[in-house]
């Protein structure tokens, strides 16, 4: 490795906003001692190399060690100020289990400044061993391609597809395009499957595509008018024009653009609006007499609306040209839909798309932890007016608050998801697209909106902070007195379970728990579990692998409070392998070697929040593991327990969850009950019975196993860190 300049010495860092040396901390600039800082909020940053004559460019390896005083607070982001005024890039730097980061990134040709945002909230932290080392392009290529070479050696059937992707990049963009393919990361793992390449191949329209879509739009049986609502205030002219132009470029022609200018002081705003209104009669605007902030301005735009549906657009973002067409396509298939939402990504000032949010089907539990609907959100106008539009006082999260109130007035099957990126969120300084901490008031407003929603829909439930500023936790209430629980320890032999019984009892202090043992070979697992549950006195049954150990005293309260929710069938926990990495975070149908089910976050570090936080928040899933599964005894008995005849061993848990779903009961996975295995558990698809069990499972659930609602078709069906699907599991 070539190391000429650019080692970031520990003394060459300095704090910016929301960051001060912790009391009593020894900051040894020249002698290599660790820093100790106190972050007062999520917007804390450290400037890197502030006194350096030159900053690194091109391929650079960044490494450091970060330790925090609060679990889950570490969330390092490298922020790159470029030579384009107002343009920044944001790069996530994942940590391993020891708090170390080591990532090869490609910096722009000119860098004005480098900043490190180490944490996602108030905490004390140590930052040490900070280094930035430039790497020659040839060495970078070798280091980036080696993991792919190893993978292709194991999966030779992938070679033609990968070769085509790189040949296409070489043909269309030369070596620079191939370098661009090399330059992307996927969930902190080096990957040649870049988002830019994925967008080129599966999310870029050609002339033939546009013509076909125009014909499709003409053939729609229902062509509702869609009103795009856009408040604006002192918007830079370049972004305002791009936002308006993205609406005018829509392949679906039946739209109107309703703009409310919130008394902008910049004269170009009024001039631009007047110009576009003259050019296109579908564009109408109003100028407010006084500034009232975004909620008031959005309501002023709503007053202009004549369409049956409202699409929300921020004044510096863009719609893809097929956005409204895709929405109306869904509305024709589901004419009773009240909400339609899509996937989204971010776009930098140079037009580069990055950081996609590939969403699941509507998932109320997930929606209560983050704004799942967000962009692009389209609402039936009647519903928006029923709830009174946007509420003043919720600025920054006014869209989330609106969505919560509309969701309360409709049914889950009237909320439809378009699994395509239809919205490009502008990532510029001051935007939460770069950092949720950019607008702390938005997080405060979101918390208020969510708590008020819980007060209306589930009295007694309370909102708590999540692992970062954009994520939340819902704590569901427990009745008084606490319910009786039957816990069933599962092991191969009764003696294995009995050895662990005293330790388990100690973890349930203050609870009335009836402890039972279910022992036997894997093929006897369903039968022995059912026998242990027979005539159980507990209102809630909890099936537990005997070798697990819970972390913290809250595990039982979390599982039971979730299981007592009347709409819930089964509840699963966050299970860790002995090395502390994620073993189970819910099952995805169709994933894994047998194509039955697998774990989307298996192998991640325990602190990792995963794709848009989904490894760190409660949510609805298709199934959870029987290694830790809570269920009300009444519903367990209603569906006949585990199926001991058809699925005696592997996949009995997935089968149970799907049968509960047939009775209208959902399965919930919670990361707030954490248990760790003493020994590495055997994967279900490694079980000797796996092949026959998989055949039986897929015969029973052939209409279900290929239709996973909570895992995006844009993500591959592979265990472990999420990867892009090449191709997506749908026609483009």
KEMAR-485980 format. One record per residue: y, x, z of N, C-alpha, C, O in turn. Coordinates in steps of 0.1 Angstrom, whole numbers, plus 5000, padded with zeros to 4 digits. Atoms other than C-alpha are relative to their C-alpha. Example, Ala and Ser with C-alpha at 12.3 -4.5 7.8 and 13.67 -1.06 7.14 Angstrom:
498850095000495551235078501250095000501250195007/498949915000498951375071501149925008502249975009/
***
This chain:
498850095000500050005000501250095000501350195007/498749925001503550134991501049945011501349835010/499150044990505850125021501250095000501350205006/498949925002509250255011501149965010501550035019/499050064991511950045028499449885007498249875007/500350144997511849715044499049985011498449875012/500750044988509849755075501049945010502050005012/499150074991511449505099499850055014498950015021/500149954986511949705131500349905010501149815007/499850114990511949505163501549995004502049895008/498650004996515549605169500949944989502149924992/499150055011516749475135499849854999499649804988/500050155001516649105144501149965010501550035019/499050064991519348885160499949855000499549794989/500150144999519448525171501249934992502349994991/499050085005521448255153500249885009500349905021/499850124992521847895165498849975009497750005005/501050064991519947735194499150105005497950075009/500949904995518548065205500750115008501750165004/499449914991519348295234498950095006497850045007/501049934992517548575252499749935013500549875020/500450074988515548425280500550085013500650205012/499549934987516848505316499050115004497850085006/500849904995515548835327499250074989498450174992/500849945011514048925293500550144997501850164996/499649875005514049285283500050014985498950014980/500049995015515149315247500150154996501350204996/500049855002514149675238500150024985499150014978/499849995015515649725203499350124994498750114983/500549885007514550085197498650045004498150134997/501349954995511350125216498849914998497749945003/501250085004509149855202499549905010498449855008/500550104990508849625232500249864994501049844986/499950145005508349255226501349935004501849955015/498850084996511349025225499549885008498449845006/500250134994511448725247501249924999502349965004/498950095003513648445236499849865006498649835010/500050144997514448095247500649924989501849944986/499550095011514747835219500449875007499649815014/499550134995516847535228499749884991500049774995/500350125009515747325199499250054988499050174986/500849975012513847315166500850084990500250144981/499249935010516747465147500250155003501050224997/499949864997516347815163499650094989498550074984/500449905010516348105139500350145005501250165013/499749864998516248475140500350064986499650044976/499649935012518048675113499250134999499150215008/500849885002515748945098500850104992501550074982/499349895007517249285087501549974998501949994987/498650035002520849175093500950124996501950114990/499249885003522049535090499550094989500050204986/500649925011519849655061500950014988501649914984/499249985013521449795030499549924989500249874980/500750085011518949615008498949925006498249975016/501150084995516549335014498850004990499150024978/501150005009513049315000500049894989500649784992/500250105010512349134967498650014994497950114997/501350005006509249054947498949985010499249925021/501150024990505849064964500250085013500450205012/499849944987506249135001499049945010498849825010/500950054990503849115029500749995013501350095018/499450024987505248965061498949995011497949925009/501050014989503449005094500850015013501850075014/499449994986504248955131499049935009498049875005/500850084990502848815163501049925008502049965012/499250104994504248505179499249935011498249875009/500650074989503348375214501049915006502249955008/499150104994504948065229499649955013498449965017/500350054987505247925263499449865000498849825010/500550145001504347565252499050004989499250054978/501050015010501147495234500449914988501149814990/499650075012501647385198501450024996501849964986/498649985004505247505197500250094989501350094982/499849905010504647785173499949934986498949864983/500050065014505547675137500950084991502050044987/499149915007507047975119500249974986499349934978/499550035014509047925087500950124996501850155004/499149905006510548205066501049934991500649864982/499050065008513848085052500750114992501250214997/499549905009515148275022501349954993501349854986/498750035006518848265012500050084987499850204987/500049945014519048334974501450034995502350015002/498749975006521748454952500749884993501849894988/499450125005522448094941500749935011500049905021/499250054989525147944962499449875005499149784997/500550134995523747674985498549994998497949885002/501450025003520147744975499250085010499550205013/500949934991517447835000498549964997498349864991/501450045001513647845000499450015014499850095022/500650014987511447765029498550024998497849954990/501449975002507947915033499350005014499850075023/500850014987505447825061499250125001498650174991/500849884997503748125077498949965010499349965022/501050054990500448015093499650115009499650235006/500549904990499148185125498549995002497949885000/501450014996495648275134499949975015500949945022/500350044986494048205168500750095010500950055021/499349914991495748515183501550004998502250085004/498550015002499248415171500550094990501750124990/499649905010499348665143500249934986499449854982/499750055013500848585109499950124990500450234994/500149895010500048795078499949934986498949874983/500050075013501048655044500750074989501850134992/499349945011501848785010500849904993500249794988/499250105006504748604995500850074989501050194989/499249955010506848644964501549965002501849845001/498550034997510648664971500750004986500350074977/499250005013513248594944500650144997500550235005/499549875004514948874925501250055008501450175009/498849974992518048864947499949925013499749805012/500150074987517948784984501350035008501650155010/498849984992521148735005499750025014500350105021/500449994986519448695038498649945002498249864995/501350054996516148635055500149955015500650025023/500050054986515748415086498649955003497849904995/501350054995512648325107500349895010500949915020/500050114991512447985123498650005007497749955002/501449984995509648055148499449885007498149875007/500650114991509247735169500549874995501549864988/499650135004509447365165500749925011500949795010/499350074989511147275198500450105011500250225010/499649914989512447405231498850075006497950015010/501149924994510247685245500550155001501550194995/499849854999510248055255498950064991497850004989/500949945009508548285230500150154999501250205001/500149865002507548645224499950024985499049954979/500149975014508048785189499850164999500750235004/500349855000506549135182499350044987498949954979/500749945012505149365155500549944987499749914978/499550065012507449215129500150114989500750214991/500049915011507049385095500249934987499749824985/499950055013508049325059499850124991500650214991/500449885008506349565034499949954985499249864982/500150045014506949544996498750054994498250164998/501349985006503749544975500250014985500849924979/499949995015503449664939499349884994498349834999/500650125006502649374915498550024997497849924999/501449995003499349524905499149995012498149925012/500850014988498149554941500049855004499049805009/500050144996499349194948499049924992498449834997/500950075009497349074918498650025005497849925005/501349974995494249244931499749925013498649865014/500250074987494649104966500049854999499249795006/500050155002495348754953498849964993498249854996/501250055008492448744928498750035007497749965003/501349974994489748894951499449885006498249865004/500750124994489148574971499549914989498449854991/500450095011488948374938498750064994497849994990/501249945006486448634924498849975008497749945003/501150034992484248594954499549864999498349834999/500350145000484448214952499349974986498349904986/500750025013483548224914498650055000497850004992/501449945000480548444921499149905007497949895003/500850104993479348164944499949874992498949804993/499950135008480347884920500350034986501450004981/499849965013479948014885500449884990501049914980/499750115008480347664871501549984999502049914990/498550025000484147684879500650104991501850094988/499449895008484647994857500849954988501949994985/499250055012485547804824501349935004502349954997/498850084996488047574842501150105004502350085000/499049904995489847864860500550084988501750114987/499649925011489848074828501049924991502049984987/499150085008491447784809501449995006502450004999/498750024993494147744835500950134998502150114996/499349885001495148104833500450044986501550094983/499749985014494948124795501249914996502049954988/498950095003497147814793501350055006502450054999/498749954994499747974817500450124991501650144989/499649895008499648294796500649964987501550024982/499650045013500048114763501449935001502249954992/498750084999502947884775501150085006502350065003/498949934993504848124798499950155001500750215007/500249865000503448474793499650055014499249975022/500549944987502748714822500849945012500249935023/499250054989505548564843499449875005499449845017/500650134996503848224842498750035008498449965018/501249974993500548384853500450055014499750025024/499549954987502548564881500449885008500249885021/499650124992503848214891498749935005498849885016/501250064995500248084894499550085012499050025021/500449914989499448384916500849975013500450005024/499150004989502448314938500049895010500749905019/500050114991501548004956498950015010497950085008/501050004989499647944989499649865002500349764998/500550134997497547655000499650005014498650065018/500450024986497547565037499850145007498950155015/500149884993498047925047498950094995498750205000/501149925005495148055026500550054986501149974978/499749955013495648274995499349924990498149904991/500650095010494948054965500750024987501950024986/499549995013495348084928500349864994500849844983/499950145004495347704925501449955004501549885014/498650024996499147674926500449864997499949794988/499550135002501047354929500849994987500749894979/499350005013503247454899499049994989499349914979/501050015011500147494878499449865000499149804989/500650144999498747164891501049904994500649814987/499050095006502046984882500050014985500149914978/500049995015501947134847498949934994499049874983/501250055006498447024841499849855002499349784993/500350144997498346684858501249915003501049795005/498850094996501846564866501250034991502350024996/498949985010503946644835499749924988498649934982/500250095011504446394808500450064987501450134986/499749965014504346474771500549884992500649774998/499550115008505846274743499049894998499349774998/501050105002502546094737499849925012499649805012/500250084987502246004774501249905001500949795005/498950094998505745864774499949884991500249764995/500250115009505045654743499049905005499249785004/501150094995501845514758500549925012500149815013/499550074989503645434790501049894997501049785003/499050115005506445244772499249884995499649774998/500850125005503845034754499349935012499249805012/500650064988502044974788501149915007500749805011/499050084993505344854803500449874992500649774998/499850125008505944614774498949905001499249785000/501150104999502544464780499849945014499049865016/500250064986503044394817500349854999501249804992/499850144999502644024824501249965008501849865005/498950034991505244044850501050125000500550235002/499049905001508444244846501149985010502249945005/498950034990510444214878501150104999500950214995/498849914999513944354881499950085013499750025024/500149914989513844654904501450065002502050124993/498749954996517144734922499950135007499450145018/500049874993517545104930501350015009502450005003/498950004990519745124961500450155004499550225008/499649864997521745444966501450015006502449985000/498749974993524445524992500450144996499650234994/499549865003526645824984501250035008502049945012/498949954993529146035003500250154997499450235001/499649875003530846344991498950084993498750204996/501249945006527746424970500550114990501450084982/499749905011528046754950499749944986498749874984/500150065013528546654914498750024993498249934987/501249965008525546834900498849915005498049864997/501150084995523146644924500249854998499249784996/499750145003524846314920499749964986499049864984/500350025014524546334882498550004998497949924991/501449995002520946434885499349885006498349835000/500550124994520146144908500149884990499249814988/499850115009521745894884499350014987498749924982/500849975013520246054853498549975002497949924992/501550034998516746024869499749854999498649814995/500250155001517245644871500249964986499449884981/499850035014518645624836498850044991498649984980/501249955008515545814823498749925002497749954997/501250084996513145554837499349944987500049884979/500850055011510345454812499949845001499749784992/500050144997510445104828501549964999502350005007/498650035002513744944815500649905009501849885009/499450114992514144654839500450045014499750015024/499549954987516144814866501549985001502249964990/498649994998519644814881500250105011499450125020/499649904990521345094901501249955007502349935002/499050064991523344964930500550115010499850165018/499449894993525645234945501149965009501949885005/498950024991527845224975500650145004499950225010/499349884996530345504980500649985013501449895015/499550024986531045555017501350075002501450155011/498649954999534745635012500050154999500650225008/500149855002534045984998501550064999502349994993/498749935001537046225002500050094987501150124983/500049925012535946424971500249914988499549824985/499650095011537646274940498949994989498949894982/501050005011534746364916499049895002498549844992/501050114997532446104933500449874993499649824985/499550135006534545804922500050024985499749934977/500049975015535045964887498749994994498549934983/501450005005531346014882499549855000498949814990/500550144999530545654893500749924989500049844983/499350075010533245514870499450034986499249944978/500649965013531845714841498749944997498549884986/501450055002528245604845500049854999499349794991/499950145001529245244851500549954986500049854981/499650035014531045244817498950024990498849954980/501049965010528145404800498849915000498149894990/501350084999525345174813500349885009500749895021/499750134992525844804824499149985011499449895020/501050024990522844834846500550075013499850065024/499549924988524845064870501249935005502249914998/498950064994527144894894500350075014499450125020/499749934988529045034924501149935008501949865002/499050054991531244954953500650125008499850205012/499449894991533645184972500449945013501349845013/499750054987533845115009501450055004501850165001/498649964996537345115024500050105011501050175012/500149904990536245335053498650055002497749984999/501349944998533445565061499249935012499849925023/500850074990530645385080498750075003497950015011/501349925000527745635076499049924992499249824986/500950045011524545575057499449865002499249804992/500550144999523245245072501049904995500649814988/499050105005526545065066500150014985500349914978/499849985015526845215031498849944993498949884982/501250065007523245115023500049855000499649794990/499950155000523944755034501049964990500949854984/499050045010527044755011499350014986499649924978/500749995013524744864982499049884999498849834988/500950125000522244584992500749884996500149794989/499250125004525044334987500149984985500349874980/500050005014524944424950498749964994498649934982/501350015005521244374946499749864994500049765001/500550135006519944104922498550004997498049904993/501449995004516444224917499049955011499449925022/501050054991513244104933499450115009498950085020/500449894992512444444946501150115001501950124992/499049904997514444724961499350145001498450155009/500549874999513745094956501150095006502350085002/499049924993515545344979500050144994499050214993/499849875005517045664965501150075007502250015008/498949934994519045924983500950064989500450094978/499049975010522146044965499950144994500550174984/500249875006520946404958498550024996498150134993/501449985003517246334951499849954985500749904979/500350055014515446234918498749925001497849945009/501250075003512845984906499350074988500050124979/500749965012510146094882500249894989500549774993/499650095011510645924848499049885000499349784994/500950115000507545704853499949935014499149855016/500150054986508345614890500049845000499149795006/499950154999509445244885498849944992498449834996/501150055008506745194858498749995009498049895009/501249994992504045304882500049895011499049835015/499950104990505345074909499849864995499049785001/500150135006505544774886498549984996498049874996/501550015004501944854874499249955012498349875011/500750044988500844814910500349865004499549785008/499650144997502844494915499349904991499049794995/500750095008501144344885498549985004497949875003/501450014994497744424901500049935013499049875017/499950064987498944304935501449935001502349975008/498750075000501744044930500549955013501649925014/499550044986501843954967500450125008500850105020/499649884992502744314977501449995005502349944997/498650004994505744345000500650145000501850165000/499649865000505844725001499150084990497950064990/500749905008504844984975500650145003501850155002/499549864997505145354984499250104992498050074988/500649905008504245674966499950135007500450155018/499949864996503546044971501450054997502149994990/498749945002506446274972499950155000498950205006/499949864998507346644969501450045001502349965002/498749954998510346864972500450084987499650134980/499549935012512547024945501250095004502150045011/498949914996514747324950501150004989501049944979/498850005009518147394933499650054986500350014976/500449955013516347574904499049904993498649934982/500950095006514147274897498550025003497749964997/501449974997510947414912499549905010500149885020/500650104991508747154928499050075009498250155005/500949934990506847244959499849905012500449795013/500250074988505447114992499749854998500549775003/500350145002503846784981499549945012498850005020/500750084990502946515005499149904993499649804987/501050095006499746354992499649915011498949955020/500250104989499446035012498749924999498149924988/501250095000496545805022500549864997501749834996/499750145000496345435018500749975014500750045023/499250034988498545255044499150015013498049965013/500749974988497545355079501049995011501850085014/499050034990499445195107500150115011501250145015/499949894990498445455133500750124996501550185003/499349885005499545735111501549974998502350065001/498650045002502745545103500850015013502050035012/499449994987503545535140500350145004501050165014/499849864996503445915142501050074990501650174994/499249945010505445995110500449894990499749794989/499650095010507245815082499250014988499550074978/501049995011504245765059500649944988500349994977/499550075012506145525036501150094993501050134981/499049915004509345735032500449984985500949884981/499650005014509845824995498750004991497850074995/499150115004509445644972499549885007498449845007/500350134994509645324992500649894992501849894990/499550125008509944994973499649885009498549865013/500250124991510344664992500449874993501349874985/499650135005510444304983501349965006501549975018/498750034996514044204985500149905011500949915020/500050114990513343885004499750055014500350015024/500449954987511644085032501150085006501450075018/498949914995514544335035501149915006501749945016/498950094996517044045038499649925013500449895021/500550074988514843865064500250085012500650035023/499849924988515044165087501450055002501750125012/498649974999518744205082500450134994501550194998/499649885006518744515061499950125010499150135019/500049884992519544855076500849985013501849905013/499450014987520544885113501050115003500550235003/499049894996523745075122499550055014499149975023/500549944988522845315150498750084998498250155007/501249935003519645445133500250104989499250134982/499749915011521345685109499150125001498850175012/500949885001519045965098498649954999497750024993/501350065001515945745102500149854997499349775001/499850145003517345425089498949944990498549834991/501150055009514545405062498849975008498149875006/501250024991511845445089500149875008499249805009/499750124992513445175110499849884992499249784996/500250115009513644945080498549974997498149864998/501450025003510045005071499249945011498349865009/500750054988508844945106500249855002499249775004/499750144999510544605107499449924989499049804991/500750075011509244505073498549995002497949894999/501450004997505744615082499649895010498549835008/500350104990505844385112499949864994499349775000/499950145006506444085088499149984989499149884982/501050025011503644145064498650045004498450075016/501449964997499944225062499750134994500350174984/500449865004498244565057499649994985499950094978/500550015014496744445023501249974991501049974978/498850025008500344375011500950125000502050124996/499349875001501344735015499150094991498050134995/500849935011500144924984500650154998501850174999/499649865002500145304978499750044986498750014980/500149945013500645474945499750155002500650235006/500349864997498745814947500550104990499750174984/499449915010501145994924501450045006502049965014/498649964996504346194931501049934991501149964979/499050075007507145964921501450035004502449984999/498749974994509946104942500150155003499250215008/499849864998511446454943501250015009502349975007/499149994989513246534975500750134999500150245000/499249885002516146784971500050085013500450045024/500149914988515647084994501250104999501250204992/498849925000519147225000500450015015500049935023/499649994986520847345032500649875006501449814999/499650134994521447055056499149894998499249785004/501050115003518546855042498850025009498450135012/501349994992515546765064498850044991497750064996/501049955009513546855033499750145003498550195001/500349864997513947215044499550015014498650095017/500449984985513647165082500449875007501649835006/499750124993513446845102501150035011501849935015/499049974990515547025128501550014995502450025002/498650005006518547025103500849885005502049895007/499350124995519346675116499349955012498449865011/500750044988518346635152500249865003499349795009/499750144998519946295153499049914993498749804998/501050085007517346175128498849995008498249885008/501250004992514546265151500249905012499349835016/499750094989516246085180500049854995499549775002/500050145005516845775158498649954997498349845000/501450045003513145775147499349975013498549875013/500650034987512045785183500449865005499649795010/499550134995514245485192499449894991498949794997/500550105009513045295161498549975003498149865004/501450014997509345365169499849935014498949855015/500250064987509645275206500349854999499649775005/499750145002511344945197499049924993498649814996/501150065008508644875172498849985010498249875009/501150014991506044935199500349895010499449815014/499650104990507944715224499749864993499449765001/500250135007507744435198498549974997498149854997/501350035005504144475187498950045011497849985010/501049964990502244645217500750035013500850155017/499349984987504044595250499250095009498050075011/500649914991503244875274499750144993499550245000/500249885007502645135246501350085001502450025000/498849925000505045425248499950124991498950184988/499949895010506245695224500250135008501050135017/499849874995506046065233500250104989499850074978/499749905011507146375214498650054995497750075002/501149945006504646515190500150154999501050215005/500049855001503946885180501250054993501550174995/498749955005507246905161501049884998500649775002/499050104999510446715155499849884991500349774994/500350115009509046495127498749925003498449834997/501250064996505846395145500149945014500849995022/499950074987505246155174498649975005497649984997/501250054994502546045198500249865006501249845012/500050134994501745695208499050005011497850035009/500950014988500245655243499849855003500749785006/500350144999498445325245499749965015499250055022/500150034986498345135279498549985004497749944996/501350034994495345115302500249895010501249885017/499950114990494644805323499850055014499350165016/500249974986494744805361499149895006499549775005/500649874998492144855375499450054987499249984977/500549945012490745095350498649944997497949915007/501350065004487644965331498950095004499050215005/501249934997484145065339499550074987499650014976/500449925012482745335315498650045001498250085012/501349945000479245425305500050124991500350114979/500049885008479045785293498550054998497750065007/501449975004475845885274500050154995500550174984/500149865004475146265272498850014991497649974994/501049995010473146345241499550154999500350244998/500649865001470746655240498649994995498049884995/501450005004467446755227499049975011498049905009/500950024989465846755261500949945012502149975013/499350064988466746565293500550115009501650105015/499649894991466946895312501350074995502150105003/498849955006469647025288501249925005502249975008/498950094996471746725296500350005015501450005020/499950014985471046725334500750135005501450125015/499349884996472247085336501549995000502250055008/498650025002475646975324500649885008501849865008/499550124994475846655344501150015010502149945010/499049994990477746775374501350054995502450005000/498749955006480346955353500749884993501949874994/499450125007480846625333500649915011501749865009/499550094989481246425365501450055005502249975009/498849944994483946665377501249974990502449974995/499050035009485946585345500549865000501549824994/499750145000486046215352500449955014500249835017/499650034986487546215387501049884999501949884991/499250115000489145885395499649884991500249784991/500550115009487145685370498649955005497950035012/501350064997484145455375499150024988499249944979/500849965011481645615352498549995003498150055013/501550004999477945535348499550104990499650094978/500449895008476345855335498549984996497749955004/501350015005473245835313499650114990500550184985/500449905008471146065292499249954988498349864990/500850035012469846025256499450134995500250214990/500649885004467346295247499049974990498449874989/501050015011465046365218500350084988501450134987/499849935012464646525185501149944991501449824993/499050065009467246475157499649864994500449774992/500450125006465146205141499949895010499749775006/500050114990465046015174501449975005501649895015/498650014995468846035179500549865001501049825011/499550135000469745685169499249915011499949845018/500850084991466845525189500350035014500549945023/499849964987467445725220501449965005501649935017/498750044996471145655220500149855003500749815012/500050154998470545285216499349965013499849875020/500750034987468045285245500950035012500949965021/499149974989470545465267501149905002501649885013/498950094999473245215259499549865004500349775007/500550134998470944915264500349965015500050045024/499650054987472144705294501050095008501050085020/499049914993474944955301501049915006501549815001/499050084993477344815327501550034995502449954998/498649965004480444995311500649904990499949864981/499350085010482944795292500250094987500350044976/499849905011483445115271498850105000498550155011/501149905001480545335259500650134993501450124984/499649875006481245705252498850094998498150135008/501249915003478545905234500650144999501650174992/499549874999478946275241498950104998497850095004/500949885001477146595230500150075013501150115018/500049954986476046745263500750145001501250185011/499549865000477247095253501550004999502150115000/498650005001480846985250500750015014500149985024/499249994988483547055276501449954997502050004987/498650055003486846855277501050105005500850175015/498849924996490147045279501049905005501549824998/498950084994492646885302499349885007498249845004/500550114992492246585325500349874993499949764998/499650125006493546335300499049944989499349844984/500950035011490546315276499549865002499449794992/500650134999488946005291501049894999500749794993/499050115001492145805295500449984985500649874981/499750025014492945875258498949934992499349844985/501150075007489545775245499949855004499749774995/500250134995489345465266501249914996501049804991/498950085004492845345259500049974985500449864981/500150035014492245375222498949904997499149804990/501150095002488845195224500349865004499749774999/499850134995490244905243501049924991501249804993/499250075009492644815215499249904992498249944986/500950105006491344485200499750024986498649984981/500349985014491644605164499250124997498950154986/500749885002489744925170498549985003498149915012/501450004998486044975167499650135007499250135019/500449874995485245345171501250105002502250084995/499049904997487345635185499350145000498350155007/500549875000486746005179501050105005502250075005/499149904994488246325195500150124991499450134981/499949875006489346665183499050095006499150125018/501149914995486246885186500250144994500550164983/499849875003486547255186498750085000497850055009/501149914999483947525178500250105011501350105017/499949904989483247795204501250104998501850145008/498949905002485848025188501449935000502450004997/498750074999488547755192500549944988501649874988/499650065013488747655156499549854999498649825005/500350145001488647295145498649984994498250044984/501450045005485047155141500149864994499449834984/500050145005485846785137501449945003502049955014/498750074999489046595130499949874991500849844984/500350125007487546285115499250034987499350144982/500849985012485246235085500749944988501449834989/499550055013486246185048498749974992497850054990/501150045008483745995027499950074987501050104981/500149935013482346174997500150155001499950224991/499749864998483046515012498750075005497950015011/501249934995480446785019498950024990499049974979/501049975009477346925003499249884995498849884984/500850125004475446595003500949894994500349794990/499150115005478546394992500049885008500349775003/500050114991478246175022501450005008502249905006/498749994993481146285045500150145005499250225007/499749874995482846595057501350015007502049915008/498949984992485646745077501250064992501050184988/498949945008489046805059500750115007501450195000/499349894993490347045086499150105007499650175015/501049914994487247225096500450154998500650194987/499649865001488047595104501450035003501850155004/498649974997491747555110500150045015499350015023/499849964986493147715142500449875007500949775002/499850124991493547475171501449954999501749845001/498650034999497347495169500549944986501649894985/499550045014497547415131500249855000499449775005/499750145001499147085123499549944987499549824985/500650055013497547065088501049954991502249974992/499250055011498846895058501049895005500549785009/498950094995502146725068499649945014499949835017/500350044986500946715104498849925003498549885014/501150104998497746515099498950065008498049985012/501049954991495646755119500450005014499750055023/499550004987497746695149500549875005501249865015/499550144996498446315151498849904999497949924991/501050115001496346005157500249934987501349914982/499950075013495445815126498749924998497649955005/501250075004492945575111499250094991499850154982/500949935009489945745094498849914997498649815003/501250085004486745625078498950015010498249915012/501149984991484445765104500350125009501150205006/499949894991484145995134498650045005497649975003/501349944997481346215148499549945013500249915023/500650054988478846085173499950105011499550075022/499949894989479246415192501049955011500949995022/499050074991482246225208500549884994501449884985/499750125006482445865200500149895011499249875018/499850114991483945585221500149874993500649864982/500150145006483345215214499849905011499149925021/500350104991483544895233498649954999498049944989/501550045000480044785244499849874992498849864985/500150135007480644435230499950014985499149954979/500049995014481344545195498850094996498250074985/501249925003478544815196498849914999497949934990/501250105000476044535205500249914988499149874982/499850105011477644305179499450054987498849974979/500549945013476744545150498650055001498050114992/501349954998473344635165499850155003498850205001/500149864996474144985176499850094988500150054977/500449915011473045285156498849954993498049884999/501150055008470645205128498850105001498850204994/501149914997467445365141498949994989498150084988/501050025011465345235111500450084987499650154982/499649955013467345345081500650145001500350234993/499349874998469445635095499750055014500650045023/500349964987467645775125500750125005500950145018/499349884996469546105126501350024994502349964998/498749975006472246245103500749874994500049784989/499250105005475046015093499949865007500549765002/500150134992474245745119501449965005501749855006/498650034995477845785131500949944989501649844992/499250055011479445735097499549854997500449774994/500550135003477145435091500549905010500949795007/499550094990478145275124501549974998501949854999/498650035002481845315117500249914988501149834988/499950095012481445155083499649865003500149764998/500450134996479544865098501049935009501249815008/498950064992482344815123501149964991501749864994/498950045009484844815095499649874993500549794990/500450135006482844525079500349895009500449775004/499650104991483644335110501550005003502049945013/498650004999487344405106500550095011501750085015/499649904989487444695132500250134994499450184986/499749875005489045025124499550115009499350105021/500449884992488045375134501250095001502050114991/498949924997490645595150499650145004498750165012/500249864995490745975154501250045007502350025003/498849964992492946115181499950155003498850205008/500049864996493846485186500450025015500450145020/499549984986494946415222498949995010499150005022/501149984992491446415235499350124994498750114983/500549885006490246775229498750055008498850065020/501349954994486646895236499550124992499750124980/500549885007485047225228498550025002498050005013/501449984999481447305220499750135006500450235004/500449874994479647575240499250084990499350204990/500749935011477447655210500449944987500849824986/499650055013478147625173499149884996497949894995/500950125004476947265163499550024986500150084977/500650005013474647225134500749894991500949784995/499450095009476347065104499049894996497849924995/500950105004474846725095499350034987498150004986/500749975012474146845060499050125000498450154991/501049904998472147135074498849955008497850035009/501150064993469846905093498849984991499049954979/501250015009466246905079499949864995499349844984/500150145005466546525076501249964990501349854985/498850035007469846555057499849944986500449844983/500250045013468546505022499649854999500149774992/500550145000466646185029501049915006501249795002/499050084994469346055052501249984990501749864990/499050025010471946115025499749904989500549824985/500550105010469845925000500149865005500549774998/499950134994469545635023501449955003501749835000/498750044997473145635033500749964987501449854986/499350035013474445644996499449884994500149814986/500550135005472045364987500649885007500949785001/499450114992473445145015501549994997502049874996/498650015001477045235009500550054986501650114985/499749955014477145304971501449954995502050024987/498750055004480245094967501150055008502350035005/499049954990482045264996500250154999501350195000/499949854998481245634996500950064990501450174992/499149955010483245694964501449955000502249984991/498750075000486245504975500750035014500949935021/499449964987487745695005501549975000502350034992/498550045001491145535013500950095008502150095005/499149934992492445785038500050154996500550235004/499949865006492046105017500549994986499949934978/499450015013494246154987499150044989498450144990/500749965012492646164953500650134994500050194985/499449875005494946464947499550125008499850235005/500649894993493046664973498550004997497949904995/501449985003489646804966499149955012499549945023/501050044990486546684984499250125005498050135002/500749884995485747015001500350015015501449985020/499849984986485247085038501150115002501250204994/499149894996487947305055501449974995501849864993/498650025004491547365045500249924987499449944978/499950085012492847115019500450084988501250184989/499649945013493047214983500349894990499949784992/499750105010494347044952498749974993497850054991/501250055008491846834932500350044985501350004980/499949965014491346984897498849944993497750004992/498950085001491446724883500149905011499149895019/500050114990492646434906498949904996498549894985/501150095002490046174911500549864995500249765001/499550125006491645914888500550044986500850164984/499549975013492745884852501550035001502249965007/498649975000496146044845500649944987501849954984/
***
